[in-house]
Amino acid sequence: MSPIKKVIKMAITSTPSIKDGCLLVRGNPLLTRVPQNVVVSSASSGSAFAGATSKSLSSRHVFSLGVLEEYKFMCLFRFKIWWMIPRFGKSGSDIPMETQMLLFEARESALDDDNPSVLDTEGKFYILLLPVLDGLFRTSLQGTSANELQFCVESGDANVETTQVLEAVFINSGKNPFELMKDSIKILAKHKGTFSHIDSKKIPPHLDWFGWCTWDAFYTDVNPQGIKEGLQSFSDGGCSPKFLIIDDGWQETVNEFHKEGEPRIEGTQFVSRLLDIKENSKFKSLDDRRINLHEFIDNIKENYGLRFVYMWHALLGYWGGVLPTSEAMKKYNPKIAYPIQSPGNIGNLRDIAMDSLEKYGVGIIGPEKVFDFYNDLHNYLARSGVDGVKVDVQNVIETLGSGYGGRVSLTRQYREALEQSIARNFKDNNLICCMSHNTDSIYSSKKSAVARASEDFMPREPKLQTLHIASVAFNSIFLGEIAVPDWDMFHSKHVTAEFHGAARALGGCAVYVSDKPGHHDFKILKKLVLPDGSILRARHAGRPTRDCLFTDPVMDGKSLLKIWNLNKLSGVIGVFNCQDNGNWPLKEVAEDMNTVPSTPAPISGHVSPLDVEFLEEVAGENWNEDCVLYAFNSGSLSVLPKKGNIEVSLATLKCEIYTISPIKVYGQDILFAPIGLLDMYNSGGAVEGVNCTMDISGCAISIKGRGCGRFGAYSNSRPSSCLVDMQEEEFTYNIGDGLLTVILPGECKVRDIEFVY
């Protein structure tokens, strides 16, 4: 190796640093004109922290990191207090307030081995900036019209001040963006000690079963009879939920700002307060009003085969907190507090719920009593047969830090109390976090293992369907390293049901709907749910493929969204056309978008085995680097080399799912790849294992297959026979494309499938 080459390689692998007013990452200037008060300190594995100092004390500082120009990026920002969405751009002016993750695509300038005078600019790498928590201060990123990249640090309490934050922004880089994110979150979790990576958390078992949430079915009018009618209608169609979320509407609440018979003042619907931890009159006996939530839950579990029942509640008890004058609540010493929204909360989109709480106040329980509240509530629910809780409206706590040591401190105390109560009262970490997209919560999550990944599915908002799919996929790049992303419910009988169902099949998430009783499409549900109520859940969070990371799948008019995941022995890619059906909030529509035809033409793209990250890890030995691609909707089967691709063309709100199975070589000449259950969206999720035995008489390929129905595989030759659980079964073989099909009869279970050659 030449001395010049050695020097270049050392520069490229060095820790981020500031030199000559530039922030250098792998020798590349990411930012120019870096102010002298910016400090960079090394962390571990080539990562670093950036911070800054000020001459004055303050509870909120805005520091410049430097000027950002002509770097392709994707960021995640809170467009309103509760939720993140992605944004794409090339300079500092494109970065919104409340940015919580910033990922750049860069190219290394390395000397060519054969000609040291020629620079190789093809080598891509990725730079990640994560604004984090530094002591009692929380950081976010934002850009300016002058292309400055700023970071804002704030405590949320005027009495919590500082002149410096030295570990405010985490900086790391790597060749693989998904490994980069995973490694970075693990480094931060170890260094900060305030949260945990998803790999070290207990995963709630409800994720592997089909569910029903009562929200869109009833909203706050939920009642026992309606729940029974809904469960019965699922049962009648042969697709029964195994987990149930009884959403908002079961609690005893009061709205002091609305008198019966008078018109409602806008915004007061969000300020109702909790009176008691026990259920309201709808869930009590009509005769003597004795409490019978337990009786009801026992009844629906016994009659409808439910395994898990979750109940909804807000982090503060209810939207407006708890009622301080309630006899049942006085023991927790609640008081009315008035949220103080930071400039970040109102700098993008204001939220009517938050504005209402700011005006009318919240009944807050102090951190010294909040564990008692959670423990009493959860203990009561657990004794009533409830298995877990969905805890909503979490981000409100960031606005209530004044007088409690600030937003970071108060959030952490609430989160610790919540997780402690969950661990004490529900055995399987049965908690779903919701409206918790602030880094105060994210970086205080030690045990919480499931979190909603986007704003609600909104069945009556046609222009939000594509945004929902795209936002979850991009948010999962970040959130998926800390929790299993929850894609929210959807409707099986809806114009976008196929679109939503397919996305959830490969999202690695829970699959649950919010159908009204009697309003179901069982054809779609049975592509997601096995007869025993289980689902074929993929192994990781579904995320955009690498070639989609920096393209806008909603508004650029040309890009398809591809989402990848892995099963035990195969990959899966969903391709979605999210264009021409809605616009990102706070994103201006280009003038030429007005000329888009009312019926836009289909968009084309390509799918390749290379789109599936880490496919070689599930392929194992004997892989010849060819793959089978099975297209779910078209039923077509293609054989491709690892670097090959096929074209896909989709109209708006249409999708296709590809199972990508590595072809193995068995014996001298048998090429074989299991596909899985051909009538399930995530076909490959049904394949549990493959083994081969050889003797002088030939070759037998054994597959552990889960479920029932049409099971498919690719083979380059026709087997002589097929056995299922040692019983010979008929099979079909298509000599044209090599598709081998056998019907798995009877029960929905893991069975042994053997093809003999």
Phi, psi and omega in degrees: 000132180290154178301322180297314180301317181298317179297316180299316182296322178297321180293321185291326183266006183284160179292145176310140183207168177252128178215128179053039177077011179242142170271112184261133173232117185056036179081358181259134178285108177280316180234143175247168180052047179288126181297155183290342180274000177278134183238133175242130179232143184287146172252229179243159175056039176081007178266173182206165172246143171248142177212190181201164177238154179228157177276349184234148175286139175197156174274352179213123177237146169238115182249147172270136174266342183139190183256133181245121180218138172055048171234114181297129182219162167230133178232160173244127182222156177275109179284338164214173194305329189273328199226149173259154168217164178274161172216146185237144180186191183224354182212170184302327182294344181273356186266118184284166169299157176064031173285130186243353174207138182221119183239127180250148168258129182227169177233134180281144174256089182246148180286140179288136184299319184281330181222092185301346180273352182257128179272133175268112183256011184275339186289108180280146165215174188231142179242130182244130171243124177239112172288127190237191177263134177235100184063238182266010184245142178249139185249145168221161180253157176197156179250169177234167180296341178269014178067020171285142169259117182250156167235136181253128175242136183210147180262334184080009178217119184301339181271355179254100188238163177204166173248353182206148169225120188257345180232058186268323183233122179271134182234129178212164180214160180185168182281329181249120186295331182280320173295322178301314180294315180298311180299321182294317179295323178292320177299314181295318181300318180290318184288315184278323179072014184255352181208175183229151173286153183302329182298336183258012182253152176280127185268124182298138185288345181297340184297338183264011183229148179292140184229167176225130175249140186278354193301293183292338179290322186227343191052222185281000177274013180305141180206161184303317182296317178297320178298316179296320179296319179295314179297323179293321181291327172295315181299319181297330180271000177079025180216084187268133174296148176251347170226146186230135170250115172274104190275194184310138178125355181263348188268162178271106184230167177217144175246106183285350186254010177224121178263138183302134179092346179260152178297143182284134174283129184303131179100336183288347177294345182262001187246018173297150183235157185277133180264328189204155176282346182272164186290161179278180188297336180299332184254021176242158180299143181285337185280303185242006179059020177288152184289129179218031174302318179301314180300318181295314182293318176302320182295313184287330175293317182290318187275337185238009173070025178291138176261329184221132172239122177252150174242146179272143163203161179273159180302323179267014182105301174216179183307315180265019181079212180248158181274113184300331183274356179291133180301322182289340184260345186300330182297341181264004179051048180288160176212161178278127176234152182247114182304146174242110182278136179283163177305331177294323180297324185253002182281340177255265176246129173289154180240129185297324179297314181292319178298324180291318178295324178297325182280316188260348178090166182230139174275102188253138173266131182295157183300336180288342182243354190290328175297319179301319179297309180299316182297318178296315181296310184290325177296319177297315180295317180298319178292342178267006177096003180283143186257344182183181183222150167255120185251117192251177173054043188282325186293347180302334185295334180293341181267001187244017186285345182298124182089354180241020180085007176103171186295319181294314182297313182292317178301315183295321179294319177295315182295320178297318179295318179297311182294325177295319179292320178300314181298325182284324191253338181234120194291338189245033179055042187278082181220131171245120178269143184215148184054050186230037185273027174258147183293341172305315180282315185302315182271015171239015185265098180270325184238333183303126190242358179224133180215137174301136188257356179199173173303165185303149161295127183240098188298336184261012180242089185299333183275002180253357186291314180291324178297324181299310182298313183294317183294320178297315183300313181288319178300330183292340175303318181270302186297329184293347175272353183241332179208162171286119181293131176263120184279359183075171179287170168210177178256129178288335178251086186202153182299336180253018186299317180296318179301311181288318181298316179298318180297318181288332179297330181247010182279352183068024191239177170294150175243111178213151183241171178228042182296144168289151178307130178083356181248081183226152168244098185288339176297319178287316182299323183282356169274349182248329192238130175282161183303336179273003179091357178274166180235162177265080186278128177291168194280332187233183172286132176290125185226158179299146176294162187302323182282358177256355190297330187240020175244145183272107184281357182255323192232000181273353174076004185218346188257133169275154174260123175248131180241131183246156173200175179236145164255189183296323185229011182206169173253167176216138178229128172256133179245128187229135172264103182258009185278158169061031179216033180145161181232145177298139172304142177067012179249119180291141178275129179299147183302321183287350176295336180293342181268000180297132181297153183297330174245089185297150179289154175302155178251139182250152176202190182230148177238135182222151172305332179295342179293339180269111178292143174063025179299326181298334181290326178271341180291320179070207183282163176066018177276130180267010179070015166259157181223155168262133173247115178253119181270120187297307187289318181276339182073012183275150180235131181231145173252126185225148167291163184307321182266004179281174177206162174233155181271144174228139180230128187224141171279165178305137180066021174248158183212164172217145179241132180245124167273127183244107187246122179297136179273125179258154177257121180242133182066215182273326192213012181266121175254126189215141175211121176289144176253311179119205182282111189292340182261010175251140180309308179264072186307314186292346177293348181272353182265116183263334182184158178222139179217155180228137174237139182238140169212187185293339181276345180148212188227139176234123178256119183254135181236134167272112182241139184252137175103196180215162183112200183287118178250130185238156175208162173257138175216139179279354176214160183279127175289161179279333180200167178222135177237139173239116185051046176072003177255131181292135181232149174290150177217164176241148179224124178263108183293339182291314182241356177084013181283124181250127186228136174223145178271124173271110186272171167072220189294157176271098183207175173280127179226165181263122178247128183231127174253125184254130179244000000 
